[in-house]
């Protein structure tokens, strides 16, 4: 799905006179390498991507291809891509930002759940700075565990991930925070999301 943020007079982005929106897309890549040409052709200013599924030995080449395509990438932590530990390691999530210069900032503000979220390799957060030093936009992608809808161990892991991501977002009370991704469960079936909605 797409998110359009306005007003864009504050964003450090050369959007031009006829485009005052900063466009953000959350998408499931189902393999970033295979779908990279389509992703780089997308006009969105930023794309937050789940199911990147890039083996670690292909990361350097992928980053070079993204840079050659006029964009910059922030990848999630190196984690197991297969259910059996250490059988296949790589990256599961990414944030890709258009432009010759990367004006986004990787997440670095520590909160209680920051280390846990980073270590899962299923969450990535970037900050879009603006001309106003007191104003910024934070974007985060989360990639849920396959099988979470089955009420299994994956459901428990998924709920812990979603709960931590929601608590992280709530920390930034004074700045816009946009969260999205493939959570691998219906929102209505997630206790973490249901509780968060009722707590607003």
C-alpha positions, 0 to 999 in steps of 0.5 A: 500500500502507499502513503503520501505525506504532506506538506512536503515543503519541509522535506529535504527532497528534490520533489519539484514544483509539480510534486509536493508529496513525499511518497512512501510504499510498503511492499512485500518483495518475495525476493528483492533480487528478482524484483529489483528492476521493478522496485527501482523503476517505482517513482516512490521516494521511499520503499519499506520492503519485507520478505527481501530474502537476500542471502548474505553473500549477495548483499554487496552486489545488491547494494551496488545494483541499488546505488547504480539504480539511483537509490540507497538501501538500509538493510535489516540485520543478518539473520536466519532465512531458513527455519532451521538455524544457520542453514541459510543466512541473509536479510529479511527487510530493507528500506530503499530511498531514492536520490543520488544522496541518501538523506535518510538516517538509520534508526539510532535512538535507543529505547527499551525494545530497540535491540530486540527489534534489530536482533530479529532482523524483521524490523527496519526503521529510518528517519526522514529529516526536514528543513526544520530541525525539530521536525522529522518523519520516521518510517518502519517496516516489520515482517511477521513470522510465517505461520503466525495465523496458525496459533502456534509458536510462530504466533507467540513470536509474532505477537512479541515482535508486533508488540515491541514494534508498537511500543517503539512507535509509541515512544515517538509521541511528538513526531510522525511515525508510519509503520507498515509491513507484512505481519503474516496475520490478520490485524483483527487476530493479533492481540498486540494490534487489538490492544494498541487500537483500544489504547489510543 
